[in-house]
């Protein structure tokens, strides 16, 4: 009798699971159907030719496969887009908003979540979510829970780019960087915050100079000055030896790559260890260029896409986000000849055919072993940028 009851229970559970799966699949198909004919205004950084070309490819695939149009709105600072969304929502412009999908992470996500500017949760219902590597920080963004409000798109790590033919022994710590700048005046720089690469380097230096333990929690104004003083002391020493004596800063990491190529600088920055291979293939940098990091580690994170609460094309935005998570799209993005951005998928979760897509890709291009350091809590970005601008923005 107990055996019969157990079989009945198991049968009931299987029926329930099948029913829930069928319901979820029907719901997703409704979203796909509703999405057809919609236009997604995808606000994403437009400062890299390889990334822009990849987005164009993804847009063409989305239109071909799902009948949706993707309009890439190229932006320089995501913060400004978030401010625009906030203003639209505050003004009562619930529909239609000007942004349907946004490339985002860090403080920008934290603000949008905090101010209820995001649609969702929606990520868990994406069919391709099942392939995501859950060992990566896809459930948290700069120590803030994502709560299904943003879909992971790629993984990255801050690194330097160097021409080994010119600089065979680049600096591998903050103190070595300072010594290097003093020996090579005018050959080191970074983009001014709030540029993403510049702000991330500031955080990188802070962690190395003050230790990582303090920065996984929100900023405490009582201790901010004390914890950041080593950073400002360091920059006071570094800036006089930088390009233009630290009074002018390169506008972007992309411009730094060109300055590295023409000999103006001896170091550039990237948030993608594989970007250097792409830059070599595009003849922006010579074959002797390489990416590397500080031996004690460099900041790394996952970047995401999110849907604003007042988006006009929520269905198509979800469909496009799901496509960006597909093995096809993730493998192409990871290809160093295309973009070289790290995947967020777990190859072990893929079919044999899809797994092969990643096996044929080249490994990342870092020339030394570089541990990944966790991003500080999102509140540190704004606090550091504001203090940096107060000290150096008026120069």
GIGIQUI-V335298 format. One record per run of one state. SS is the DSSP state (a for helix, b for strand, c for the rest). FROM is the first residue (numbers start at 1). TO is the last residue. If there is no record, write none. Layout:
BEGIN
SS&FROM&TO  SS&FROM&TO
END
This chain:
BEGIN
c&1&1  a&2&35  c&36&38  b&39&45  c&46&48  a&49&66  c&67&68  b&69&75  c&76&77  a&78&90  c&91&100  b&101&104  c&105&106  a&107&114  c&115&117  b&118&118  c&119&122  a&123&125  c&126&126  a&127&131  b&132&132  c&133&139  b&140&141  c&142&143  b&144&145  c&146&149  b&150&157  c&158&158  b&159&163  c&164&173  a&174&183  c&184&195  a&196&210  c&211&211  a&212&215  c&216&220  a&221&239  c&240&242  a&243&246  c&247&252  a&253&261  c&262&267  b&268&270  c&271&274  a&275&281  c&282&288  b&289&292  c&293&297  b&298&306  c&307&307  b&308&308  c&309&313  a&314&324  c&325&326  a&327&334  c&335&341  b&342&342  c&343&344  b&345&345  c&346&346  a&347&349  c&350&351  a&352&359  c&360&365  b&366&366  c&367&371  b&372&373  c&374&378  a&379&392  c&393&395
END
